[in-house]
């Protein structure tokens, strides 16, 4: 499926986090939702991105926004990742990459001449009405959490 364009309704989802709690898009109606897709737990770029969102969490929360990280691997992996790095926001386990496909971030990747499917680092800012306000494609981690926070002003 293609990436979701700004102005379009965000696809619904229901995934469990690192604590086994289910999160749905409808749970966030009335506030902004930062939905960032990252390739894999405990890799350098994914760790930095997640820690940057954690560092900005207080400011983002004051701006009436919630943060959800989404990647492949299971809830147990998410729990270890969150515990290791002090991440207090939900990390959703999309082990079957169903949500990644709905949001268009499950794409063909090429590394060292090898082709495979995986999550392309992408962030969606979803408005209180459930529509995509902004999307960041092929995210470069440095300064990204700050840029997302600035979009909430």
C-alpha positions, 0 to 999 in steps of 0.5 A: 500500500502507498504512504498515507498523504497529509489530509487523509484519514489515518488507517485504524490499528490495534497493536499491543505494546511492551506491557501487553496493552492494546492501543488503537487509533481511536484511543487518541481522538482529541489529541495529536499522535506522533506515530513513528515507524522504526526498523528494529529494536536496539539498533543504533539509529532506532535507539537514538530516535527513540531516546530523542522522542523520550527526551522530548516527551514532556514537551510533546505531552504539554502540546497535547500529543502522544508518542507511539513507536512501531516496529517489527519484533514482539512485545518481549523485544519491545519490553527489553528495548524500553527497559534498557533505554528508559523509554516510558511511552508505548512501543507497538509490536507489529510482528506481522508488519500488518500496520506497517503495510497499511501505512505504506512503510513496509517497503523493498530495501537494498543493503550490500546488494541484497534486496529484502522487505522491511520498515522504512523509517517514517513518522506520521503526525496525526491530528486530533481528528484522526487525519494525517497532518504531516509525514516525514519520509526516510527520516534522518534521525539527527534533529528529527524529534525536534522537527516533529515537536516544532510541527505541533506549534 
